Amino acid sequence: MYIFIVNPVAGNGRAKRIFHQIKQSTLFQQIESSIYFTQYDGHAEEMTKELVLGHHLIEAFIVIGGDGTLHEVVNGLSDMRVPIAFIRGGSGNDFARGIHQNEKPLKLFESIIIQGEKSPYWVGKYTVDKRVKRCFVNSMGFGFDAEVTKYANESKLKRALNFFHLGKLSYVFALIKTLFVFQFFNVEVIVDGQKKVFKKCLMVTIANHPYYGGGMKIIPHAKLNQQTVSVLVIHSISKLKILALFLTVFWGGHMRFPEVETMRASNVVIRVEKERLYQVDGETNVFQTCTISKEHRAVSICGPKKENFQQKTEVNHA
Ligand SMILES: Nc1ncnc2c1ncn2[C@@H]1O[C@H](COP(=O)(O)OP(=O)(O)OP(=O)(O)O)[C@@H](O)[C@H]1O
């Protein structure tokens, strides 16, 4: 049995259109499936939690939506390692970029069902203020990028621009708006037990793969692997230079800026003096202390095996 979780609003209706295309295929008629449409924020996670109780009957969850929907399904799975197939239908689609998924939806669906190949993907796990324990699929951001995300998510402009498939522009407006009001902060980052204090910090980003914010190559050398997350800190930078930095981030040019530091770690603690915003897979909340590490048990991702995907997952342990 294949369980379809479809977010009808993801990608401004793109996920819904993809599902209807798949539904009309001959292959879809031949498989046993159940279809669930998400109705509200958090619904995909709730449904996954319930459905996974019957895990012995489930071949795979087929998620059609954006990274937010995938984040919810992964968290709903908890320790049950039922395979997940992801068919990108969102607006950002950073996870698909991260695993080098570039097939057209129908081809991908056929490959998921017919070839049945699977690859391991190691999500990150995080604890916020000893309260929230969850997983992240793509990345977490503390500081500036979280504020930009919050502005963009709450803006009416984003919905309007999404309608014209220009949703990314809303992030540009949010970035400029945030630049005016943003206050740099002091942060303590403990990387594998070694404490570093950054004054006048702009942001700290933790990533499982290079992409975030709909295609920005935020940590270009981040590799899929079981042991470590990649960490990026931007600090002591002028507001004017931030604009230049975000112009170059699409091809990784920001790595040449002396204000950008990167490292790899198996355990990271981020601590700030006063509550601040963080974003996880594009959704925001507040934190004071956050502990991050890798989930050592892999989530099994259905779809064609990729040379890059495999190579990076197997070789890289740094
Ligand atoms: N029926 C619904 N109505 C309104 N919101 C929904 C519904 N179903 C899910 N949601 C919410 O929609 C939001 C966006 O989903 P998702 O992240 O999958 O798509 P996206 O934002 O278009 O893509 P991406 O994250 O890749 O940019 C999520 O926060 C989710 O909880």
PDBQT file of the ligand as one rigid body, heavy atoms in Angstrom, charges set to zero:
ROOT
HETATM    1  N1  LIG A 401      -4.894  22.871   2.989  1.00  0.00    +0.000 N 
HETATM    2  C1  LIG A 401      -4.011  23.750   3.462  1.00  0.00    +0.000 A 
HETATM    3  N2  LIG A 401      -4.331  25.064   3.562  1.00  0.00    +0.000 NA
HETATM    4  C2  LIG A 401      -3.435  25.966   4.008  1.00  0.00    +0.000 A 
HETATM    5  N3  LIG A 401      -2.166  25.661   4.405  1.00  0.00    +0.000 NA
HETATM    6  C3  LIG A 401      -1.781  24.363   4.328  1.00  0.00    +0.000 A 
HETATM    7  C4  LIG A 401      -2.674  23.357   3.846  1.00  0.00    +0.000 A 
HETATM    8  N4  LIG A 401      -2.010  22.177   3.860  1.00  0.00    +0.000 NA
HETATM    9  C5  LIG A 401      -0.754  22.435   4.337  1.00  0.00    +0.000 A 
HETATM   10  N5  LIG A 401      -0.614  23.725   4.614  1.00  0.00    +0.000 N 
HETATM   11  C6  LIG A 401       0.620  24.435   5.017  1.00  0.00    +0.000 C 
HETATM   12  O1  LIG A 401       1.209  24.909   3.814  1.00  0.00    +0.000 OA
HETATM   13  C7  LIG A 401       2.531  25.341   4.076  1.00  0.00    +0.000 C 
HETATM   14  C8  LIG A 401       3.435  25.286   2.864  1.00  0.00    +0.000 C 
HETATM   15  O2  LIG A 401       3.724  24.013   2.501  1.00  0.00    +0.000 OA
HETATM   16  P1  LIG A 401       5.065  23.565   1.764  1.00  0.00    +0.000 P 
HETATM   17  O3  LIG A 401       6.269  24.043   2.490  1.00  0.00    +0.000 OA
HETATM   18  O4  LIG A 401       4.953  22.103   1.565  1.00  0.00    +0.000 OA
HETATM   19  O5  LIG A 401       4.970  24.268   0.347  1.00  0.00    +0.000 OA
HETATM   20  P2  LIG A 401       5.751  25.510  -0.234  1.00  0.00    +0.000 P 
HETATM   21  O6  LIG A 401       5.934  26.539   0.834  1.00  0.00    +0.000 OA
HETATM   22  O7  LIG A 401       5.047  25.910  -1.489  1.00  0.00    +0.000 OA
HETATM   23  O8  LIG A 401       7.127  24.856  -0.667  1.00  0.00    +0.000 OA
HETATM   24  P3  LIG A 401       8.660  25.047  -0.145  1.00  0.00    +0.000 P 
HETATM   25  O9  LIG A 401       8.669  24.812   1.345  1.00  0.00    +0.000 OA
HETATM   26  O10 LIG A 401       9.439  23.993  -0.888  1.00  0.00    +0.000 OA
HETATM   27  O11 LIG A 401       9.006  26.442  -0.521  1.00  0.00    +0.000 OA
HETATM   28  C9  LIG A 401       2.982  24.515   5.268  1.00  0.00    +0.000 C 
HETATM   29  O12 LIG A 401       3.247  25.359   6.359  1.00  0.00    +0.000 OA
HETATM   30  C10 LIG A 401       1.749  23.612   5.558  1.00  0.00    +0.000 C 
HETATM   31  O13 LIG A 401       1.590  23.325   6.902  1.00  0.00    +0.000 OA
ENDROOT
TORSDOF 0
